[in-house]
Amino acid sequence: MRDMSALERRGVPTVAWTSSEFVEDAHWSSNVFGVPELPIAEVTQPFTNRDPATINAMVDGAMNQVLDALTRGRERLTAVPVFQHVNLVEDPVLHYDGDDLLGAWDRMNVEFIAAGWSDGLPLVAPTPEKVAAMVAGSGRAADDLVGIFAPGDGIGTVEKIAANAVMAGASPTHMPVILAMMDCVLDPTIGLRTWAMSTGPQAPVVLVSGPYAEAIGMNSGICALGPGSISHVNVVIGRTLRLVMMNVGHSYPGVSDMDTIGNSMKFSACVAENEARNPWEPWRVQQGFSAEATTVTVNVPYGVCELFDFQNWEPDKLVENFATVASNACATPSNGVWLVKTPADLSAGYPFSGDFHNLILMCPEHAEAFAVGGWSPTDIAEGLWERARLPFRVLMLNQPMKSFEVSHPELLHLIDEPETMLPVCPTAKAYQVFVVGADAGRSLFFHGGTISVTKEVRLP
């Protein structure tokens, strides 16, 4: 819809094909992109995973819609639909009654769920007092603009972010980390608009490195990326990001977030670096920040898989084992995407140009084995890039051949050499290592979707 809207703004008459399930989202998106009158031609099913005959039949059946849209006056297309999934209110303060305060709180949660403002879990009431305390924890004014949040271009003030942080269960001391997290997702290079309104299961993973993480009680050890009281701070910070994406950025499931199945990481995925068990320089130093700083990094992967290895201590064998997970043509659209893309300016906010990071949350035992063997994180990345390879034919199973032919005419010889082994990622820089967790040889591999963006925490 973004591409079609861009063509319309240039004066090119356009009709967008849309399947029935995406009609409301199509209208919502074209409105966001400034062309609410953009016409659509509705077909019963998406074109994906359909044979040509089925697609041709759907196109033929909807061709009258296309002709009508291209020949009638656009003044008949200006009505913007009313969206049914989310309720908007004008009142600056909402009141909820009950037999007692708990009853009023229950009523608030019921109505927030009905309005579409909840992530599905119980929310803390964002009372004026709690929101004011959260704002004070930021050291900034309530009406300070943090940024404009895609995909709905919501105006994100400190106060709005504070309200969602309260609802997530965060405390005022968490606000500096939360605001740095917002800076990360607002960086154009991470492409918030793209992954916030996708059919994919992409979800942000938040990494915190530095002394302030320990000061506010973040978990960097056992079950750091999990539930429980020991991970409370991790959970509420990560949950804040999801609520802000929904209630400020308008990335609501069923409207702009059209995720096919979903991903549990969409509720919350936030950890702190286990610096005490990291045999290398701290993550923030590797990213160019001082050892005294605290940083927040956001990466938005498609999914996660365990890197289980209790057996090996030699780096060569460890990295060979890890590469079996990285060598997966179906785990993410990013693997092999460099074959159908040419490098683009990431500041345009469209991250899928062949540049992305696969994030490895490496447990201390694996990190120590690599370090004892003389390997650095750079060596691990290079080892994975060398070993994570697949035949050209396999990498192209999930990629459009026409895009390959246009993007890389210099590689057309591969069509006649389909078993040629190629790296799944364009360079070794596509792999990053973050040390976290406790004992036992279980690391995690996050299949890449975006680049990682790191920002420094600004303490009040």
Buried (B, 14 or more C-beta within 10 A) or exposed (E): BBEBBBBBEEEEEBBBBBBEEBEBBBBBBBBBBEBBBBBBBBBEEBEEEBEEEEBEBBBEEBEEBBEEBEEEEEEEBEEEEEBEBBEEEEEEEEEBEEEEEEEBBBBBBEBBBEBBBBBEBBBBBBEEEBBBBBBBBBBBEBEBEBBBBBBBBBEBBBBBBBBBBBBBBBBBBBBBBBBBBBBBBBBBBBBBBBBBBBBBBBBBBBBBBBEBBBEBBBBBBEBBBBEEEBBBBBBBBBBBBBBBBBBBBBBBBBBBBBBEEEBEBBBBBBBBBBBEBBBBEBBBBBBEBEEEBBBBBBBBBBBBBEBEBEEBBEBEBBBBBBBEBBBBBEBBBBBBBBBBBEEEEBEEBBBBBBBBBBBBBBBBBBBBBBBEBEBBBBBBBBBBBEBBBBBBBBBBEBBEEEBBEEBBEEBEEBEEEEEBEBBBBBEBBBBBBBBBBBEEBBBBBBBBBBBBBBBBBBEE
